[in-house]
Amino acid sequence: MFSFLQPSRPRPTVPRPAEAKASRTAALVALLSQGRARWTPRDYASLAREGFARNAVAYRAVRLVCEAVGTMPYVLQEAGRDLDGHPLQALLAHPHPRMRLPELLEAVCGHLLVAGNAYLEVVCVEGVPREIHVLRPDRMKVVPGADGWPEAYDYTLDGRTLRIPQSGEGMDTILHLTLFNPLDDHYGFPPLEAAAQALDLHNASGAWNKALIDNAARPSGALVYGGTGSLSDDQFERLKSELEASFQGSANAGRPLLLEGGLDWKPLALTPKDMDFEAARAGAAREIALALGVPPMLLGIPGDATYSNYAEANRALWRLTAIPLARRIGAALCGWFAPLHGPDLALVPDLDQVEALAQERAALWSRVAAADFLTEDEKRAAVGYGPKRVDGVGV
């Protein structure tokens, strides 16, 4: 499925111009890395396992953002005019035989949220892009070049490593998307890592609840023997086995503890009410939702009244999280294909087709239509359309 299993063809060496623009700090970045491959400094497996696979709040929040971006309708434009029948549209609609554009966008968005990085590989036949594949971030590592920028990527799977060089000129083989990271020159910062403490608290509280259920009739405490002397070994073992058989486990929850022979029960642990257990759990859930850009109301988190209604919270998800991320991905894709199709291409979300924003768009059209001081083309531009077609020219 992946082209890394195929032998790579040698790329022709392109002579470097006598003078080239470069950052003055690039040499220091290159000196720090010294051309060695650098693994992603994020524990992707732990974040994916603890944050996505084992935490319902994080899972649902990631899914909400990914599904919103995946179902986002896009329009391919050139110099502000909508295009139809462009080769890039056909490629993005069917990136490869087992994937469509929504699945591609969901995968890219999910990798960005969980790992802070997303990687796409283009497969070309005779210089023409034929397929796009999504590569797992934990298998990729950057190989910086002499100028500090990535000159290749190493893809490792099952002990085998394939080095995928970047072209240097023309379209690159790998597109590396990142989220802003103030502490790294090459890798992005995963939103789930910002919620790491909240994830640990939320997961630990779930494990604590499970243990409490499993040991419901055997709360933490001590049996104090008030008689003379001490219990014999046989008495101690008999008491222990009776407690385990009759009072431990969820099936025995609520059974009264009958004591005899001078035994007295002394509880030692705080109750969930004393620990304000549910409030701490709900607070951790809100922090997870906050880090991923999802209004807590959409996740059913109790005690959150930030938004007046569900529809307003849904619009906030699209406006503050899904649309900016979709625009970032669209701009990255167009920049990736710019050497082949020119720099004027733009892949932008078509907000008129987003159901969650229908009421908002209708209000915008009404305001623009009532603005008599605007020309027709200015009104079209205000709502995101190009100039009106005149004799087959325009949009």
DRENDO-1510 file (C-alpha; in Angstrom, 1 decimal, always signed):
<recs>
REC; n; res; u; v; w
REC; 1; MET; +0.0; +0.0; +0.0 .
REC; 2; PHE; +2.8; +2.4; +0.9 .
REC; 3; SER; +5.4; +3.3; -1.6 .
REC; 4; PHE; +8.2; +3.0; +0.9 .
REC; 5; LEU; +8.2; -0.8; +0.1 .
REC; 6; GLN; +9.3; +0.1; -3.4 .
REC; 7; PRO; +13.0; +0.9; -4.2 .
REC; 8; SER; +13.6; +4.6; -4.5 .
REC; 9; ARG; +14.9; +6.0; -7.7 .
REC; 10; PRO; +18.0; +8.2; -7.6 .
REC; 11; ARG; +17.2; +11.9; -8.0 .
REC; 12; PRO; +19.3; +14.1; -10.2 .
REC; 13; THR; +21.6; +16.5; -8.5 .
REC; 14; VAL; +20.4; +20.1; -8.9 .
REC; 15; PRO; +23.3; +22.7; -8.7 .
REC; 16; ARG; +22.8; +25.3; -6.0 .
REC; 17; PRO; +22.8; +28.9; -7.2 .
REC; 18; ALA; +25.8; +31.0; -6.4 .
REC; 19; GLU; +23.7; +33.2; -4.0 .
REC; 20; ALA; +20.7; +31.9; -2.2 .
REC; 21; LYS; +18.4; +33.4; +0.5 .
REC; 22; ALA; +18.7; +31.7; +3.8 .
REC; 23; SER; +18.2; +32.5; +7.5 .
REC; 24; ARG; +21.3; +33.5; +9.4 .
REC; 25; THR; +20.3; +31.2; +12.2 .
REC; 26; ALA; +19.9; +28.2; +9.9 .
REC; 27; ALA; +23.6; +27.3; +10.3 .
REC; 28; LEU; +23.1; +27.0; +14.1 .
REC; 29; VAL; +20.1; +24.7; +13.7 .
REC; 30; ALA; +22.1; +22.6; +11.3 .
REC; 31; LEU; +25.1; +22.5; +13.7 .
REC; 32; LEU; +22.8; +21.4; +16.5 .
REC; 33; SER; +21.3; +18.5; +14.5 .
REC; 34; GLN; +24.5; +17.7; +12.6 .
REC; 35; GLY; +22.5; +16.0; +9.9 .
REC; 36; ARG; +21.4; +13.1; +12.1 .
REC; 37; ALA; +17.9; +11.8; +12.0 .
REC; 38; ARG; +15.9; +13.0; +15.0 .
REC; 39; TRP; +13.0; +11.0; +16.4 .
REC; 40; THR; +9.8; +12.9; +17.2 .
REC; 41; PRO; +10.3; +14.0; +20.9 .
REC; 42; ARG; +6.7; +13.1; +21.7 .
REC; 43; ASP; +5.7; +9.8; +23.1 .
REC; 44; TYR; +3.1; +9.3; +20.4 .
REC; 45; ALA; +2.2; +5.8; +21.5 .
REC; 46; SER; +1.4; +6.9; +25.1 .
REC; 47; LEU; -0.6; +9.9; +24.0 .
REC; 48; ALA; -2.6; +7.7; +21.5 .
REC; 49; ARG; -3.1; +4.9; +24.0 .
REC; 50; GLU; -3.9; +6.9; +27.2 .
REC; 51; GLY; -5.4; +10.0; +25.6 .
REC; 52; PHE; -7.3; +8.6; +22.7 .
REC; 53; ALA; -7.9; +4.9; +23.2 .
REC; 54; ARG; -8.6; +4.9; +27.0 .
REC; 55; ASN; -10.2; +8.3; +27.7 .
REC; 56; ALA; -13.8; +8.8; +26.5 .
REC; 57; VAL; -13.6; +12.6; +26.7 .
REC; 58; ALA; -10.4; +12.9; +24.7 .
REC; 59; TYR; -11.6; +10.3; +22.2 .
REC; 60; ARG; -14.9; +12.1; +21.6 .
REC; 61; ALA; -13.3; +15.5; +21.4 .
REC; 62; VAL; -10.8; +14.3; +18.8 .
REC; 63; ARG; -13.5; +12.6; +16.8 .
REC; 64; LEU; -15.7; +15.8; +16.9 .
REC; 65; VAL; -12.9; +17.9; +15.4 .
REC; 66; CYS; -11.8; +15.3; +12.9 .
REC; 67; GLU; -15.3; +14.6; +11.7 .
REC; 68; ALA; -16.0; +18.3; +11.3 .
REC; 69; VAL; -12.8; +18.8; +9.3 .
REC; 70; GLY; -13.4; +15.6; +7.3 .
REC; 71; THR; -16.9; +16.7; +6.2 .
REC; 72; MET; -15.8; +20.2; +5.4 .
REC; 73; PRO; -16.7; +21.0; +1.7 .
REC; 74; TYR; -13.8; +22.5; -0.1 .
REC; 75; VAL; -13.5; +24.8; -3.2 .
REC; 76; LEU; -10.4; +24.9; -5.4 .
REC; 77; GLN; -9.8; +28.5; -6.5 .
REC; 78; GLU; -7.2; +30.2; -8.6 .
REC; 79; ALA; -6.8; +34.0; -8.2 .
REC; 80; GLY; -10.2; +34.1; -6.5 .
REC; 81; ARG; -12.1; +32.2; -9.1 .
REC; 82; ASP; -13.6; +28.7; -8.6 .
REC; 83; LEU; -12.1; +25.9; -10.7 .
REC; 84; ASP; -13.9; +22.9; -12.0 .
REC; 85; GLY; -12.2; +19.8; -13.5 .
REC; 86; HIS; -8.7; +20.6; -12.3 .
REC; 87; PRO; -6.3; +17.7; -12.0 .
REC; 88; LEU; -5.7; +18.4; -8.3 .
REC; 89; GLN; -9.4; +18.1; -7.6 .
REC; 90; ALA; -9.5; +14.6; -9.0 .
REC; 91; LEU; -6.4; +13.5; -7.1 .
REC; 92; LEU; -7.7; +14.9; -3.8 .
REC; 93; ALA; -11.2; +13.3; -4.3 .
REC; 94; HIS; -9.5; +9.9; -4.6 .
REC; 95; PRO; -6.0; +10.1; -3.0 .
REC; 96; HIS; -5.6; +6.3; -3.5 .
REC; 97; PRO; -7.9; +3.4; -4.2 .
REC; 98; ARG; -8.6; +2.7; -0.5 .
REC; 99; MET; -9.2; +6.3; +0.7 .
REC; 100; ARG; -11.3; +9.3; -0.2 .
REC; 101; LEU; -10.8; +12.9; +0.7 .
REC; 102; PRO; -12.9; +12.8; +4.0 .
REC; 103; GLU; -10.8; +9.9; +5.3 .
REC; 104; LEU; -7.6; +11.7; +4.3 .
REC; 105; LEU; -8.6; +14.9; +6.1 .
REC; 106; GLU; -9.7; +13.0; +9.2 .
REC; 107; ALA; -6.4; +11.1; +9.4 .
REC; 108; VAL; -4.4; +14.3; +9.0 .
REC; 109; CYS; -6.4; +16.1; +11.6 .
REC; 110; GLY; -6.2; +13.2; +14.0 .
REC; 111; HIS; -2.5; +13.0; +13.7 .
REC; 112; LEU; -2.1; +16.7; +14.3 .
REC; 113; LEU; -4.3; +16.6; +17.5 .
REC; 114; VAL; -2.6; +13.5; +18.9 .
REC; 115; ALA; +1.0; +13.9; +17.7 .
REC; 116; GLY; +1.2; +17.5; +16.7 .
REC; 117; ASN; +2.6; +16.3; +13.3 .
REC; 118; ALA; +1.1; +14.8; +10.1 .
REC; 119; TYR; +2.9; +13.4; +7.1 .
REC; 120; LEU; +1.7; +12.9; +3.6 .
REC; 121; GLU; +3.6; +11.1; +0.8 .
REC; 122; VAL; +2.9; +11.7; -2.9 .
REC; 123; VAL; +3.5; +8.9; -5.4 .
REC; 124; CYS; +4.4; +10.2; -8.9 .
REC; 125; VAL; +4.4; +8.3; -12.2 .
REC; 126; GLU; +6.5; +10.0; -14.9 .
REC; 127; GLY; +6.4; +13.2; -12.8 .
REC; 128; VAL; +2.6; +13.2; -12.5 .
REC; 129; PRO; +1.1; +12.8; -9.0 .
REC; 130; ARG; -1.0; +9.6; -8.9 .
REC; 131; GLU; -1.6; +8.8; -5.2 .
REC; 132; ILE; -1.3; +10.4; -1.8 .
REC; 133; HIS; -0.7; +8.3; +1.3 .
REC; 134; VAL; -0.9; +9.2; +5.0 .
REC; 135; LEU; +2.2; +8.1; +7.1 .
REC; 136; ARG; +2.1; +7.5; +10.8 .
REC; 137; PRO; +4.0; +10.2; +12.8 .
REC; 138; ASP; +5.7; +7.7; +15.2 .
REC; 139; ARG; +7.4; +6.0; +12.2 .
REC; 140; MET; +8.8; +9.3; +10.8 .
REC; 141; LYS; +11.9; +11.2; +11.8 .
REC; 142; VAL; +13.4; +14.3; +10.3 .
REC; 143; VAL; +16.9; +14.3; +8.7 .
REC; 144; PRO; +18.0; +18.0; +8.7 .
REC; 145; GLY; +20.3; +19.2; +5.9 .
REC; 146; ALA; +23.2; +21.6; +6.0 .
REC; 147; ASP; +20.9; +24.6; +5.8 .
REC; 148; GLY; +18.9; +23.4; +8.8 .
REC; 149; TRP; +15.8; +22.5; +6.8 .
REC; 150; PRO; +14.7; +18.8; +6.4 .
REC; 151; GLU; +16.5; +17.2; +3.4 .
REC; 152; ALA; +15.0; +13.8; +4.0 .
REC; 153; TYR; +12.7; +11.7; +6.2 .
REC; 154; ASP; +13.4; +8.3; +7.6 .
REC; 155; TYR; +10.4; +5.9; +7.7 .
REC; 156; THR; +10.9; +2.9; +10.0 .
REC; 157; LEU; +8.7; -0.1; +10.2 .
REC; 158; ASP; +9.5; -3.6; +11.6 .
REC; 159; GLY; +13.2; -2.9; +11.8 .
REC; 160; ARG; +13.4; -1.7; +8.2 .
REC; 161; THR; +14.2; +2.0; +7.5 .
REC; 162; LEU; +13.7; +3.8; +4.2 .
REC; 163; ARG; +15.2; +7.2; +3.7 .
REC; 164; ILE; +12.9; +9.4; +1.6 .
REC; 165; PRO; +14.8; +12.4; +0.2 .
REC; 166; GLN; +13.2; +15.7; -0.5 .
REC; 167; SER; +13.6; +17.0; -4.0 .
REC; 168; GLY; +15.2; +20.3; -3.1 .
REC; 169; GLU; +13.7; +21.6; -6.4 .
REC; 170; GLY; +10.2; +21.1; -7.5 .
REC; 171; MET; +7.5; +19.2; -5.5 .
REC; 172; ASP; +8.7; +17.5; -2.3 .
REC; 173; THR; +7.9; +13.8; -1.8 .
REC; 174; ILE; +6.8; +14.4; +1.8 .
REC; 175; LEU; +4.5; +17.1; +3.2 .
REC; 176; HIS; +5.1; +17.6; +6.9 .
REC; 177; LEU; +2.3; +19.5; +8.7 .
REC; 178; THR; +3.0; +20.7; +12.2 .
REC; 179; LEU; +1.2; +22.7; +15.0 .
REC; 180; PHE; +3.2; +25.5; +16.6 .
REC; 181; ASN; +5.9; +24.4; +19.0 .
REC; 182; PRO; +7.9; +26.9; +20.9 .
REC; 183; LEU; +10.5; +24.3; +21.9 .
REC; 184; ASP; +11.4; +22.5; +18.7 .
REC; 185; ASP; +12.6; +23.6; +15.2 .
REC; 186; HIS; +11.1; +20.6; +13.3 .
REC; 187; TYR; +8.3; +19.0; +15.2 .
REC; 188; GLY; +4.9; +20.3; +16.2 .
REC; 189; PHE; +3.4; +20.3; +19.7 .
REC; 190; PRO; +0.4; +17.9; +20.3 .
REC; 191; PRO; -2.7; +19.4; +22.0 .
REC; 192; LEU; -3.1; +16.2; +23.9 .
REC; 193; GLU; +0.2; +16.7; +25.7 .
REC; 194; ALA; -1.0; +20.1; +27.0 .
REC; 195; ALA; -3.8; +18.1; +28.7 .
REC; 196; ALA; -1.5; +15.4; +30.0 .
REC; 197; GLN; -2.1; +16.1; +33.7 .
REC; 198; ALA; -5.9; +16.3; +33.1 .
REC; 199; LEU; -5.8; +13.0; +31.2 .
REC; 200; ASP; -3.8; +11.3; +34.0 .
REC; 201; LEU; -6.3; +12.6; +36.6 .
REC; 202; HIS; -9.3; +11.6; +34.6 .
REC; 203; ASN; -8.0; +8.1; +33.8 .
REC; 204; ALA; -6.8; +7.6; +37.4 .
REC; 205; SER; -10.3; +8.6; +38.7 .
REC; 206; GLY; -11.8; +6.0; +36.4 .
REC; 207; ALA; -9.4; +3.3; +37.7 .
REC; 208; TRP; -10.2; +4.4; +41.3 .
REC; 209; ASN; -13.9; +4.1; +40.6 .
REC; 210; LYS; -13.4; +0.6; +39.1 .
REC; 211; ALA; -11.4; -0.5; +42.1 .
REC; 212; LEU; -14.0; +1.0; +44.5 .
REC; 213; ILE; -16.7; -1.1; +42.7 .
REC; 214; ASP; -14.6; -4.2; +42.8 .
REC; 215; ASN; -14.0; -3.8; +46.5 .
REC; 216; ALA; -17.2; -2.0; +47.4 .
REC; 217; ALA; -18.0; -4.0; +50.6 .
REC; 218; ARG; -14.4; -4.0; +51.7 .
REC; 219; PRO; -13.7; -0.3; +52.2 .
REC; 220; SER; -10.2; +0.8; +53.3 .
REC; 221; GLY; -9.9; +0.5; +57.1 .
REC; 222; ALA; -8.7; -1.7; +59.9 .
REC; 223; LEU; -10.2; -4.5; +62.0 .
REC; 224; VAL; -9.2; -3.8; +65.5 .
REC; 225; TYR; -9.1; -6.8; +68.0 .
REC; 226; GLY; -10.3; -5.6; +71.4 .
REC; 227; GLY; -9.8; -8.8; +73.2 .
REC; 228; THR; -6.9; -10.0; +75.3 .
REC; 229; GLY; -3.8; -11.3; +73.5 .
REC; 230; SER; -3.9; -11.6; +69.7 .
REC; 231; LEU; -5.5; -13.7; +67.1 .
REC; 232; SER; -4.0; -17.1; +66.4 .
REC; 233; ASP; -2.8; -18.0; +62.9 .
REC; 234; ASP; -5.8; -20.1; +62.2 .
REC; 235; GLN; -8.2; -17.4; +63.4 .
REC; 236; PHE; -6.4; -14.8; +61.3 .
REC; 237; GLU; -6.6; -16.9; +58.1 .
REC; 238; ARG; -10.2; -17.8; +58.8 .
REC; 239; LEU; -11.2; -14.1; +59.2 .
REC; 240; LYS; -9.3; -13.1; +56.0 .
REC; 241; SER; -10.9; -15.8; +53.9 .
REC; 242; GLU; -14.4; -15.0; +55.2 .
REC; 243; LEU; -13.9; -11.3; +54.3 .
REC; 244; GLU; -12.7; -12.1; +50.8 .
REC; 245; ALA; -15.4; -14.6; +50.1 .
REC; 246; SER; -18.4; -12.8; +51.6 .
REC; 247; PHE; -17.6; -9.1; +51.4 .
REC; 248; GLN; -15.2; -8.4; +48.5 .
REC; 249; GLY; -16.4; -7.7; +45.0 .
REC; 250; SER; -19.3; -5.9; +43.3 .
REC; 251; ALA; -21.6; -8.8; +43.9 .
REC; 252; ASN; -21.3; -8.4; +47.6 .
REC; 253; ALA; -21.7; -4.6; +47.7 .
REC; 254; GLY; -23.9; -3.4; +50.5 .
REC; 255; ARG; -23.7; -6.5; +52.7 .
REC; 256; PRO; -23.4; -5.7; +56.4 .
REC; 257; LEU; -20.2; -6.5; +58.2 .
REC; 258; LEU; -20.9; -8.6; +61.3 .
REC; 259; LEU; -18.2; -8.6; +63.9 .
REC; 260; GLU; -17.7; -10.7; +66.9 .
REC; 261; GLY; -15.1; -11.7; +69.4 .
REC; 262; GLY; -14.0; -8.1; +70.3 .
REC; 263; LEU; -13.5; -7.0; +66.6 .
REC; 264; ASP; -14.2; -3.4; +65.7 .
REC; 265; TRP; -14.1; -1.7; +62.3 .
REC; 266; LYS; -12.1; +1.6; +62.0 .
REC; 267; PRO; -12.4; +3.3; +58.5 .
REC; 268; LEU; -9.1; +4.9; +57.4 .
REC; 269; ALA; -9.9; +6.3; +54.0 .
REC; 270; LEU; -11.7; +9.5; +52.9 .
REC; 271; THR; -15.0; +9.1; +51.1 .
REC; 272; PRO; -15.5; +10.3; +47.5 .
REC; 273; LYS; -17.6; +13.2; +48.9 .
REC; 274; ASP; -14.8; +14.2; +51.2 .
REC; 275; MET; -12.4; +14.2; +48.2 .
REC; 276; ASP; -14.8; +16.2; +46.1 .
REC; 277; PHE; -14.3; +13.4; +43.6 .
REC; 278; GLU; -16.8; +14.2; +40.9 .
REC; 279; ALA; -15.9; +17.9; +40.8 .
REC; 280; ALA; -12.2; +17.0; +40.2 .
REC; 281; ARG; -13.2; +14.5; +37.5 .
REC; 282; ALA; -15.4; +17.1; +35.7 .
REC; 283; GLY; -12.7; +19.7; +36.0 .
REC; 284; ALA; -10.2; +17.4; +34.3 .
REC; 285; ALA; -12.7; +16.7; +31.6 .
REC; 286; ARG; -13.1; +20.4; +30.9 .
REC; 287; GLU; -9.4; +20.9; +30.7 .
REC; 288; ILE; -9.2; +18.1; +28.1 .
REC; 289; ALA; -11.9; +19.7; +26.0 .
REC; 290; LEU; -10.3; +23.1; +26.4 .
REC; 291; ALA; -6.9; +21.8; +25.1 .
REC; 292; LEU; -8.6; +20.2; +22.0 .
REC; 293; GLY; -10.7; +23.3; +21.3 .
REC; 294; VAL; -14.1; +21.6; +21.9 .
REC; 295; PRO; -16.9; +23.3; +23.9 .
REC; 296; PRO; -17.5; +21.1; +27.0 .
REC; 297; MET; -21.2; +21.4; +26.4 .
REC; 298; LEU; -20.9; +19.2; +23.3 .
REC; 299; LEU; -19.3; +16.5; +25.4 .
REC; 300; GLY; -22.0; +16.4; +28.0 .
REC; 301; ILE; -19.7; +17.6; +30.8 .
REC; 302; PRO; -21.9; +18.7; +33.8 .
REC; 303; GLY; -21.7; +22.1; +35.3 .
REC; 304; ASP; -20.6; +24.0; +32.2 .
REC; 305; ALA; -22.7; +26.9; +31.2 .
REC; 306; THR; -20.3; +28.9; +29.0 .
REC; 307; TYR; -22.7; +28.8; +26.0 .
REC; 308; SER; -26.3; +29.6; +26.2 .
REC; 309; ASN; -27.4; +26.7; +24.0 .
REC; 310; TYR; -26.2; +23.7; +22.1 .
REC; 311; ALA; -26.3; +25.4; +18.7 .
REC; 312; GLU; -24.1; +28.3; +19.9 .
REC; 313; ALA; -21.6; +25.8; +21.2 .
REC; 314; ASN; -21.6; +23.9; +17.9 .
REC; 315; ARG; -20.9; +27.1; +16.0 .
REC; 316; ALA; -18.0; +27.8; +18.3 .
REC; 317; LEU; -16.6; +24.4; +17.5 .
REC; 318; TRP; -16.7; +25.1; +13.8 .
REC; 319; ARG; -15.5; +28.8; +14.0 .
REC; 320; LEU; -12.8; +28.4; +16.6 .
REC; 321; THR; -11.4; +25.0; +15.9 .
REC; 322; ALA; -12.6; +23.1; +12.7 .
REC; 323; ILE; -12.5; +26.0; +10.2 .
REC; 324; PRO; -9.0; +27.3; +11.2 .
REC; 325; LEU; -7.6; +23.8; +11.1 .
REC; 326; ALA; -9.3; +23.1; +7.7 .
REC; 327; ARG; -7.8; +26.3; +6.3 .
REC; 328; ARG; -4.3; +25.3; +7.5 .
REC; 329; ILE; -4.6; +21.9; +5.9 .
REC; 330; GLY; -5.9; +23.4; +2.6 .
REC; 331; ALA; -3.1; +26.0; +2.5 .
REC; 332; ALA; -0.5; +23.3; +3.1 .
REC; 333; LEU; -1.8; +21.1; +0.4 .
REC; 334; CYS; -1.8; +23.9; -2.2 .
REC; 335; GLY; +1.7; +25.0; -1.1 .
REC; 336; TRP; +2.8; +21.4; -1.6 .
REC; 337; PHE; +1.5; +21.2; -5.2 .
REC; 338; ALA; +2.5; +24.8; -6.1 .
REC; 339; PRO; +5.6; +23.7; -8.1 .
REC; 340; LEU; +3.3; +21.8; -10.4 .
REC; 341; HIS; +0.2; +23.9; -10.6 .
REC; 342; GLY; +1.4; +27.4; -9.7 .
REC; 343; PRO; +1.3; +29.6; -6.5 .
REC; 344; ASP; -2.2; +31.0; -7.2 .
REC; 345; LEU; -4.2; +27.9; -6.2 .
REC; 346; ALA; -6.2; +28.0; -3.0 .
REC; 347; LEU; -8.1; +25.2; -1.4 .
REC; 348; VAL; -10.6; +26.9; +0.9 .
REC; 349; PRO; -13.6; +25.7; +2.9 .
REC; 350; ASP; -17.0; +26.4; +1.4 .
REC; 351; LEU; -18.8; +27.8; +4.4 .
REC; 352; ASP; -22.1; +28.2; +2.5 .
REC; 353; GLN; -22.4; +24.4; +2.6 .
REC; 354; VAL; -21.7; +24.0; +6.4 .
REC; 355; GLU; -25.1; +23.3; +8.0 .
REC; 356; ALA; -23.9; +24.4; +11.4 .
REC; 357; LEU; -23.3; +27.9; +10.0 .
REC; 358; ALA; -26.5; +28.2; +7.9 .
REC; 359; GLN; -28.2; +30.7; +10.2 .
REC; 360; GLU; -25.1; +32.8; +10.5 .
REC; 361; ARG; -24.5; +32.8; +6.7 .
REC; 362; ALA; -28.2; +33.8; +6.1 .
REC; 363; ALA; -27.8; +36.8; +8.4 .
REC; 364; LEU; -24.6; +37.8; +6.6 .
REC; 365; TRP; -26.4; +37.7; +3.2 .
REC; 366; SER; -29.2; +39.8; +4.5 .
REC; 367; ARG; -26.9; +42.5; +5.9 .
REC; 368; VAL; -24.8; +42.5; +2.7 .
REC; 369; ALA; -27.9; +42.6; +0.4 .
REC; 370; ALA; -29.2; +45.6; +2.4 .
REC; 371; ALA; -26.0; +47.6; +2.0 .
REC; 372; ASP; -26.9; +49.9; -0.9 .
REC; 373; PHE; -23.5; +51.6; -0.9 .
REC; 374; LEU; -21.8; +48.4; -2.1 .
REC; 375; THR; -21.6; +47.4; -5.8 .
REC; 376; GLU; -22.6; +43.9; -6.9 .
REC; 377; ASP; -19.0; +42.6; -7.1 .
REC; 378; GLU; -18.3; +44.1; -3.7 .
REC; 379; LYS; -21.3; +42.3; -2.2 .
REC; 380; ARG; -20.1; +39.0; -3.8 .
REC; 381; ALA; -16.6; +39.5; -2.4 .
REC; 382; ALA; -18.1; +40.2; +1.1 .
REC; 383; VAL; -19.7; +36.8; +1.1 .
REC; 384; GLY; -16.7; +34.9; -0.4 .
REC; 385; TYR; -17.6; +34.9; -4.1 .
REC; 386; GLY; -15.6; +36.1; -7.1 .
REC; 387; PRO; -16.7; +38.7; -9.6 .
REC; 388; LYS; -19.8; +38.0; -11.7 .
REC; 389; ARG; -19.3; +36.1; -14.9 .
REC; 390; VAL; -19.3; +38.4; -18.0 .
REC; 391; ASP; -19.1; +36.7; -21.4 .
REC; 392; GLY; -17.7; +33.6; -19.9 .
REC; 393; VAL; -15.1; +35.4; -17.8 .
REC; 394; GLY; -15.3; +35.5; -14.0 .
REC; 395; VAL; -16.9; +33.3; -11.4 .
</recs>
